[in-house]
Amino acid sequence: MLREVIVNLNKMTVYNDIMDHPLLQKAVYLIKPDKPLEVNDREVLEARLRHDMIAWQYERKLNGKPWKTLIAYLLWESENVFSLAGEKGQRLPAAILELAQRDLKNIWNLFHLHWQTISPELNDFMNQELIFPDFERSFTARKRIKALNAFKIILNSDAVSEVEDLIAQVYRQYGCGLLAQNFAFHGEEELIPIENPGVTPLDALIGYSYQKEVLRRNTRAFIERKQGNHILLFGEKGTGKSTSVKALLHEFSSSSLRMIELNPLRISHMRSIIDRIKGRGFLFILFIDDLSFEDNDTSYKELKSFMEGNLEAAPDNLLIYATSNRRNIVKENWADRAPEQGEVHVSDTYQEKLSLAERFGITLGYYSPDQEQYLDMVEKLAARHHIGMDRETLRALALQWEKKYHGRSGRAAQQFIINLSAEKGG
């Protein structure tokens, strides 16, 4: 039986990539070595496998029995014609479905492998629940464990004849591959997962009710597959622009929303990012923080070209949310309006620079709070942090902090409360 399982795995077509995983290769070698193993050699290989599986599970913040967790994860990780079609709810030709069904039955057999007949020690390890309590509090881990459990439930059932349809349904709900297993990314030439994105509830940001509601409404329309607008959030530093955007991941955590943070200096990577995400079953916000261009920087044209459209249609699963300290994004000089020498059609160049901001369908201003708004933020944050202090003293200290440090802003109020908490705690 064991030999048959391994032989069939090597014959898989749709899920052939699973066999390339190093942990699975090490396990297969122990099951079916190239040559008989001495007792000591086997014990060394088993110890290494246990070590590597613990490290793998810990690194990915996964709870559960090591072997079943690995197989379910590999099933979820595989990006192939069946899993990608399932992600988008598409039906494949019967010939491909037959191949996928055959492979899934082999994976089901692998999931139910009887380690007792291979090694009693490994059997004890493979069937021991590894629980990492801290992982339950991680944003990514909570969502990842929930999806992985859906795959485990199906593989744990006896309905092997229905596994194809059931797995397709799970792909439809959770997707597959890197984009399914992570929820926030750094946008480089390759997408780099952010394991623990710093997201907070949108309502944790005090004030800016109108701006938050516009962000909610536009993002909800996007998630419901209606048209959404690109959004520019502008204003002074510390007013909550970036926090508002990142909070959308928490706000719509049960949806297929993903976020890609793109450094403004990496605008040239937009093409590779678009190629990676177009046609997928997920929706993406491309978050560009602190977007601005100096007067001699022409890279804004690449962003502008994408937003206004060119011969290739922009993907319908991507919106751009950008923050900037400048409403017009591109730095303006008086020389742009009336240079002493240089370009003849000065107005055309000037308008081209300003037109980038116009490509954002929605522009939201985040203005510094006045004194009373700032003090209201301080009071609400103090209550949230359970700081017991009379109102007049709290307000007086907050005003001293504002004058001594960074002026009035949501960030300044937060920093004041953190400092106050530290002093009281000490």
ZABA-878071 format. One record per residue (C-alpha): x, y, z; residue in one letter. Coordinates in Angstrom, 3 decimals, padded with zeros to 6 digits, m for minus. Example, Ala and Ser with C-alpha at 12.3 -4.5 7.8 and 13.67 -1.06 7.14 Angstrom:
2
(r (012.300,m004.500,007.800),a)
(r (013.670,m001.060,007.140),s)
***
This chain:
426
(r (000.000,000.000,000.000),m)
(r (002.753,002.465,000.937),l)
(r (004.716,001.696,m002.205),r)
(r (001.590,002.179,m004.307),e)
(r (000.922,005.582,m002.722),v)
(r (004.431,006.794,m003.563),i)
(r (004.339,005.412,m007.110),v)
(r (001.015,007.145,m007.756),n)
(r (002.314,010.445,m006.370),l)
(r (005.112,010.460,m008.916),n)
(r (002.528,009.983,m011.663),k)
(r (000.463,013.038,m010.722),m)
(r (m000.232,015.500,m013.525),t)
(r (m002.175,018.520,m012.289),v)
(r (m000.596,018.528,m008.820),y)
(r (002.850,017.426,m009.943),n)
(r (004.456,020.485,m008.291),d)
(r (003.633,019.162,m004.821),i)
(r (006.320,016.499,m005.169),m)
(r (009.004,019.193,m005.391),d)
(r (008.507,020.257,m001.785),h)
(r (011.641,019.362,000.230),p)
(r (009.722,018.133,003.293),l)
(r (007.644,015.780,001.207),l)
(r (010.765,014.523,m000.560),q)
(r (012.423,013.777,002.794),k)
(r (009.335,011.941,004.017),a)
(r (009.081,009.923,000.794),v)
(r (012.733,008.926,001.090),y)
(r (012.092,007.502,004.554),l)
(r (009.095,005.592,003.216),i)
(r (010.891,004.316,000.126),k)
(r (014.666,004.803,000.409),p)
(r (017.012,004.198,m002.506),d)
(r (018.768,001.530,m000.436),k)
(r (018.171,m000.174,002.915),p)
(r (018.944,002.173,005.815),l)
(r (020.953,001.278,008.886),e)
(r (019.103,001.852,012.140),v)
(r (021.329,004.771,013.107),n)
(r (020.998,006.418,009.673),d)
(r (017.209,006.116,009.810),r)
(r (017.083,007.642,013.275),e)
(r (019.203,010.578,012.098),v)
(r (016.959,011.153,009.056),l)
(r (013.823,010.925,011.200),e)
(r (015.237,013.466,013.664),a)
(r (016.051,015.854,010.819),r)
(r (012.558,015.466,009.381),l)
(r (010.979,016.230,012.750),r)
(r (013.217,019.276,013.155),h)
(r (012.460,020.594,009.676),d)
(r (008.715,020.063,010.006),m)
(r (008.584,021.891,013.336),i)
(r (010.604,024.772,011.880),a)
(r (008.377,024.880,008.779),w)
(r (005.181,024.889,010.825),q)
(r (006.507,027.487,013.248),y)
(r (007.714,029.795,010.489),e)
(r (004.313,029.741,008.785),r)
(r (002.431,030.137,012.051),k)
(r (000.340,027.014,011.608),l)
(r (m001.345,024.936,014.301),n)
(r (m002.237,021.259,013.961),g)
(r (m000.812,017.795,013.417),k)
(r (002.438,018.136,011.418),p)
(r (001.759,015.632,008.623),w)
(r (m001.865,016.527,007.939),k)
(r (m001.056,020.224,008.214),t)
(r (001.712,019.846,005.630),l)
(r (m000.420,017.955,003.105),i)
(r (m003.381,020.327,003.462),a)
(r (m001.039,023.304,003.088),y)
(r (000.576,021.886,m000.068),l)
(r (m002.883,021.341,m001.528),l)
(r (m003.745,024.971,m000.779),w)
(r (m000.376,026.263,m001.966),e)
(r (m000.431,024.636,m005.400),s)
(r (m001.239,027.054,m008.221),e)
(r (m002.376,024.856,m011.088),n)
(r (m005.072,024.831,m013.718),v)
(r (m007.603,023.205,m011.355),f)
(r (m006.961,025.361,m008.275),s)
(r (m006.866,028.614,m010.275),l)
(r (m010.096,027.715,m012.061),a)
(r (m011.680,026.872,m008.711),g)
(r (m010.574,030.235,m007.316),e)
(r (m012.526,031.995,m010.065),k)
(r (m015.464,029.583,m010.110),g)
(r (m014.690,028.356,m013.614),q)
(r (m015.427,024.918,m014.989),r)
(r (m012.691,022.983,m016.768),l)
(r (m012.910,020.423,m019.602),p)
(r (m013.827,016.906,m018.501),a)
(r (m010.391,015.504,m019.415),a)
(r (m008.615,017.920,m017.047),i)
(r (m011.165,017.323,m014.297),l)
(r (m010.541,013.603,m014.552),e)
(r (m006.801,014.131,m014.113),l)
(r (m007.377,016.465,m011.180),a)
(r (m009.720,013.982,m009.537),q)
(r (m007.127,011.219,m009.866),r)
(r (m004.451,013.438,m008.307),d)
(r (m006.728,014.507,m005.466),l)
(r (m007.434,010.878,m004.592),k)
(r (m003.675,010.297,m004.397),n)
(r (m003.297,013.326,m002.119),i)
(r (m006.188,012.036,000.003),w)
(r (m004.334,008.731,000.401),n)
(r (m001.167,010.611,001.329),l)
(r (m003.084,012.621,003.931),f)
(r (m004.284,009.364,005.537),h)
(r (m000.870,007.709,005.445),l)
(r (m000.371,005.217,008.322),h)
(r (002.926,006.295,009.839),w)
(r (002.746,003.504,012.412),q)
(r (003.844,001.000,009.782),t)
(r (006.794,003.225,008.850),i)
(r (008.059,004.367,012.237),s)
(r (006.350,004.328,015.650),p)
(r (008.378,007.378,016.706),e)
(r (007.393,009.340,013.619),l)
(r (003.797,008.189,014.027),n)
(r (003.686,009.733,017.509),d)
(r (005.158,012.967,016.188),f)
(r (003.034,013.246,013.046),m)
(r (m000.187,012.788,015.024),n)
(r (000.625,015.168,017.850),q)
(r (m001.179,018.511,017.853),e)
(r (001.296,021.384,017.709),l)
(r (m000.403,024.481,019.063),i)
(r (001.302,027.857,019.141),f)
(r (m001.016,030.103,021.211),p)
(r (000.539,033.399,020.155),d)
(r (m000.270,032.634,016.533),f)
(r (m003.985,032.817,017.294),e)
(r (m003.603,036.556,017.860),r)
(r (m001.855,037.266,014.559),s)
(r (m004.050,038.747,011.807),f)
(r (m002.479,036.565,009.139),t)
(r (m002.397,033.434,011.291),a)
(r (m006.084,033.662,012.210),r)
(r (m007.152,033.839,008.586),k)
(r (m004.602,031.264,007.442),r)
(r (m005.618,028.685,010.060),i)
(r (m009.300,029.154,009.193),k)
(r (m008.678,028.448,005.501),a)
(r (m006.355,025.532,006.201),l)
(r (m008.948,023.933,008.466),n)
(r (m011.414,023.962,005.572),a)
(r (m009.019,021.828,003.507),f)
(r (m008.387,019.525,006.480),k)
(r (m012.101,018.948,007.050),i)
(r (m012.530,017.685,003.499),i)
(r (m009.398,015.535,003.564),l)
(r (m010.399,014.121,006.946),n)
(r (m013.757,012.953,005.603),s)
(r (m014.442,009.601,003.981),d)
(r (m015.991,011.243,000.938),a)
(r (m013.052,010.558,m001.354),v)
(r (m015.412,010.254,m004.332),s)
(r (m016.596,013.840,m003.756),e)
(r (m013.222,015.360,m002.965),v)
(r (m012.922,017.085,m006.357),e)
(r (m016.123,019.124,m006.005),d)
(r (m015.532,019.871,m002.335),l)
(r (m011.965,021.052,m002.862),i)
(r (m013.098,023.237,m005.778),a)
(r (m015.563,024.913,m003.417),q)
(r (m012.820,025.628,m000.895),v)
(r (m010.630,027.129,m003.626),y)
(r (m013.575,029.308,m004.580),r)
(r (m013.881,030.557,m001.008),q)
(r (m010.208,030.905,m000.065),y)
(r (m008.231,030.860,m003.318),g)
(r (m004.856,029.192,m003.781),c)
(r (m001.148,029.870,m003.611),g)
(r (000.812,032.817,m002.267),l)
(r (m001.992,035.318,m002.782),l)
(r (m004.405,033.140,m000.802),a)
(r (m002.059,032.415,002.089),q)
(r (m001.120,036.053,002.693),n)
(r (m003.108,039.251,002.876),f)
(r (m000.575,042.047,002.593),a)
(r (002.553,042.331,000.458),f)
(r (005.493,044.554,m000.340),h)
(r (005.490,045.309,m004.039),g)
(r (008.900,044.541,m005.478),e)
(r (009.794,042.672,m008.664),e)
(r (008.207,039.769,m006.782),e)
(r (005.474,040.116,m004.194),l)
(r (006.930,039.742,m000.696),i)
(r (004.408,038.696,001.961),p)
(r (003.996,040.833,005.081),i)
(r (003.549,038.223,007.777),e)
(r (001.991,040.461,010.405),n)
(r (000.584,043.630,008.839),p)
(r (m000.014,046.427,011.331),g)
(r (m003.750,046.748,010.863),v)
(r (m006.260,048.206,013.303),t)
(r (m010.028,048.717,013.104),p)
(r (m010.939,051.756,011.047),l)
(r (m013.020,053.165,013.892),d)
(r (m009.951,053.083,016.139),a)
(r (m008.880,056.216,014.258),l)
(r (m010.544,059.098,016.090),i)
(r (m012.206,061.746,013.963),g)
(r (m012.284,062.027,010.153),y)
(r (m015.741,060.384,010.001),s)
(r (m016.476,061.623,006.482),y)
(r (m013.156,060.416,005.091),q)
(r (m013.558,056.983,006.692),k)
(r (m017.074,056.582,005.353),e)
(r (m015.977,057.454,001.794),v)
(r (m013.176,054.873,002.044),l)
(r (m015.637,052.264,003.304),r)
(r (m018.205,052.983,000.617),r)
(r (m015.737,052.971,m002.264),n)
(r (m013.980,049.812,m001.062),t)
(r (m017.269,048.013,m000.436),r)
(r (m018.402,048.798,m003.973),a)
(r (m015.098,047.420,m005.272),f)
(r (m015.488,044.210,m003.256),i)
(r (m019.047,043.806,m004.544),e)
(r (m017.581,043.891,m008.064),r)
(r (m019.032,047.291,m008.788),k)
(r (m016.806,050.056,m010.076),q)
(r (m014.602,051.783,m007.534),g)
(r (m012.453,054.891,m007.794),n)
(r (m008.764,055.366,m007.228),h)
(r (m008.378,057.481,m004.073),i)
(r (m005.830,060.116,m003.099),l)
(r (m005.572,060.964,000.595),l)
(r (m003.639,064.172,001.157),f)
(r (m002.784,066.245,004.206),g)
(r (m000.174,066.873,006.847),e)
(r (001.851,064.116,008.453),k)
(r (000.369,062.265,011.395),g)
(r (m003.269,062.865,010.520),t)
(r (m004.138,059.209,009.881),g)
(r (m003.985,058.859,006.102),k)
(r (m001.922,055.667,006.060),s)
(r (m003.705,054.238,009.088),t)
(r (m007.055,054.676,007.329),s)
(r (m005.936,052.775,004.244),v)
(r (m004.306,049.911,006.132),k)
(r (m007.370,049.594,008.384),a)
(r (m009.402,048.523,005.349),l)
(r (m007.741,045.106,005.567),l)
(r (m009.294,044.707,009.009),h)
(r (m012.589,046.262,007.931),e)
(r (m013.031,043.799,005.069),f)
(r (m011.108,040.873,006.549),s)
(r (m013.768,038.334,005.546),s)
(r (m013.553,039.310,001.875),s)
(r (m011.074,038.518,m000.900),s)
(r (m009.337,041.885,m000.438),l)
(r (m005.546,041.975,m000.518),r)
(r (m003.207,044.947,m000.134),m)
(r (000.108,045.585,m001.868),i)
(r (002.292,048.365,m000.483),e)
(r (004.393,049.942,m003.222),l)
(r (007.259,052.259,m002.377),n)
(r (006.982,055.413,m004.524),p)
(r (010.573,054.801,m005.611),l)
(r (009.462,051.434,m007.043),r)
(r (006.800,052.701,m009.435),i)
(r (008.683,050.900,m012.197),s)
(r (007.594,047.591,m010.605),h)
(r (003.940,048.251,m011.367),m)
(r (004.092,046.232,m014.570),r)
(r (005.370,043.079,m012.862),s)
(r (002.805,043.499,m010.065),i)
(r (m000.056,043.797,m012.544),i)
(r (001.140,040.737,m014.437),d)
(r (001.146,038.783,m011.164),r)
(r (m002.383,039.661,m010.065),i)
(r (m004.436,040.104,m013.209),k)
(r (m006.955,037.381,m013.811),g)
(r (m006.875,036.188,m010.198),r)
(r (m009.942,035.784,m008.020),g)
(r (m008.738,038.334,m005.467),f)
(r (m009.204,042.096,m005.280),l)
(r (m006.182,044.295,m004.678),f)
(r (m005.552,047.739,m003.297),i)
(r (m002.189,049.041,m004.450),l)
(r (m001.200,051.261,m001.544),f)
(r (001.369,053.946,m002.345),i)
(r (002.325,055.801,000.820),d)
(r (003.818,059.294,000.809),d)
(r (003.560,059.691,m002.943),l)
(r (005.310,062.735,m004.362),s)
(r (007.508,063.569,m007.311),f)
(r (010.212,066.184,m007.525),e)
(r (010.177,068.647,m010.407),d)
(r (012.820,066.710,m012.377),n)
(r (011.231,063.288,m011.751),d)
(r (009.349,061.905,m014.739),t)
(r (008.368,058.538,m013.223),s)
(r (004.929,059.994,m012.468),y)
(r (004.166,059.494,m016.150),k)
(r (004.192,055.713,m015.700),e)
(r (001.611,055.918,m012.930),l)
(r (m000.446,058.401,m014.886),k)
(r (m000.381,056.181,m017.966),s)
(r (m001.745,053.242,m015.988),f)
(r (m004.499,055.302,m014.381),m)
(r (m005.728,057.026,m017.527),e)
(r (m005.495,053.896,m019.612),g)
(r (m003.463,052.834,m022.597),n)
(r (m003.882,050.172,m025.253),l)
(r (m003.881,047.427,m022.609),e)
(r (m006.908,047.595,m020.326),a)
(r (m006.179,048.008,m016.629),a)
(r (m007.096,044.951,m014.532),p)
(r (m010.551,045.198,m012.990),d)
(r (m009.343,043.722,m009.708),n)
(r (m006.973,046.576,m008.799),l)
(r (m007.462,050.042,m007.296),l)
(r (m004.805,052.556,m006.265),i)
(r (m005.039,054.256,m002.881),y)
(r (m002.241,056.771,m002.392),a)
(r (m001.309,059.200,000.363),t)
(r (000.584,062.422,m000.122),s)
(r (001.465,065.563,001.790),n)
(r (000.781,067.459,m001.437),r)
(r (m002.638,067.714,m002.987),r)
(r (m001.151,067.905,m006.474),n)
(r (001.463,065.192,m005.726),i)
(r (004.033,066.672,m008.133),v)
(r (006.160,069.424,m006.670),k)
(r (005.398,072.848,m008.113),e)
(r (007.826,075.713,m008.575),n)
(r (007.110,079.262,m009.666),w)
(r (009.438,078.480,m012.529),a)
(r (006.896,075.930,m013.782),d)
(r (004.398,078.728,m014.267),r)
(r (006.673,081.395,m015.659),a)
(r (010.217,080.256,m016.423),p)
(r (012.688,082.721,m017.728),e)
(r (013.880,080.341,m020.371),q)
(r (013.365,076.795,m021.580),g)
(r (010.272,075.111,m022.928),e)
(r (008.008,077.146,m025.184),v)
(r (004.712,075.523,m024.194),h)
(r (005.141,076.018,m020.454),v)
(r (001.425,075.699,m019.732),s)
(r (001.291,072.226,m021.281),d)
(r (004.122,070.933,m019.093),t)
(r (002.638,072.520,m015.988),y)
(r (m000.796,071.028,m016.638),q)
(r (000.709,067.610,m017.353),e)
(r (002.271,067.570,m013.902),k)
(r (m000.922,068.642,m012.174),l)
(r (m003.080,066.206,m014.118),s)
(r (m001.810,063.166,m012.190),l)
(r (m003.879,064.127,m009.134),a)
(r (m006.921,064.414,m011.381),e)
(r (m006.624,060.721,m012.270),r)
(r (m007.777,059.881,m008.770),f)
(r (m011.565,059.771,m008.845),g)
(r (m011.788,060.677,m005.154),i)
(r (m009.589,063.088,m003.228),t)
(r (m009.831,063.137,000.563),l)
(r (m008.268,065.850,002.701),g)
(r (m006.863,064.961,006.107),y)
(r (m006.388,068.306,007.824),y)
(r (m004.669,068.920,011.138),s)
(r (m007.176,069.173,013.979),p)
(r (m007.858,072.464,015.705),d)
(r (m007.145,072.702,019.409),q)
(r (m010.519,071.413,020.568),e)
(r (m010.446,068.483,018.117),q)
(r (m006.932,067.615,019.263),y)
(r (m007.971,067.653,022.921),l)
(r (m011.014,065.518,022.107),d)
(r (m008.660,062.948,020.550),m)
(r (m006.522,063.002,023.675),v)
(r (m009.516,062.464,025.962),e)
(r (m010.855,059.547,023.936),k)
(r (m007.439,057.917,023.735),l)
(r (m006.957,058.390,027.481),a)
(r (m010.265,056.629,028.128),a)
(r (m009.281,053.823,025.764),r)
(r (m006.002,053.342,027.660),h)
(r (m007.739,053.559,031.070),h)
(r (m005.763,056.596,032.176),i)
(r (m007.363,058.007,035.296),g)
(r (m006.628,061.717,035.373),m)
(r (m008.842,064.739,035.875),d)
(r (m009.883,066.408,032.643),r)
(r (m008.234,069.796,033.180),e)
(r (m004.849,068.320,034.067),t)
(r (m004.981,065.963,031.071),l)
(r (m005.820,068.799,028.679),r)
(r (m003.118,071.061,030.105),a)
(r (m000.457,068.363,029.733),l)
(r (m001.643,067.607,026.194),a)
(r (m001.245,071.258,025.202),l)
(r (002.253,071.315,026.676),q)
(r (003.104,068.193,024.658),w)
(r (001.766,069.749,021.465),e)
(r (003.912,072.869,021.894),k)
(r (007.026,070.944,022.900),k)
(r (006.935,068.273,020.224),y)
(r (005.124,067.789,016.930),h)
(r (002.159,070.139,016.946),g)
(r (m001.466,069.007,016.762),r)
(r (m002.291,065.737,015.027),s)
(r (m003.740,062.322,015.730),g)
(r (m000.220,060.928,015.862),r)
(r (000.853,063.573,018.403),a)
(r (m002.164,062.715,020.566),a)
(r (m001.289,059.020,020.381),q)
(r (002.356,059.685,021.260),q)
(r (001.307,061.836,024.202),f)
(r (m000.920,059.084,025.600),i)
(r (001.806,056.457,025.135),i)
(r (004.240,058.675,027.022),n)
(r (001.680,059.327,029.750),l)
(r (000.980,055.615,030.122),s)
(r (004.703,054.918,030.442),a)
(r (005.103,057.569,033.132),e)
(r (002.142,056.298,035.120),k)
(r (003.325,052.748,034.710),g)
(r (006.764,053.677,036.000),g)
***
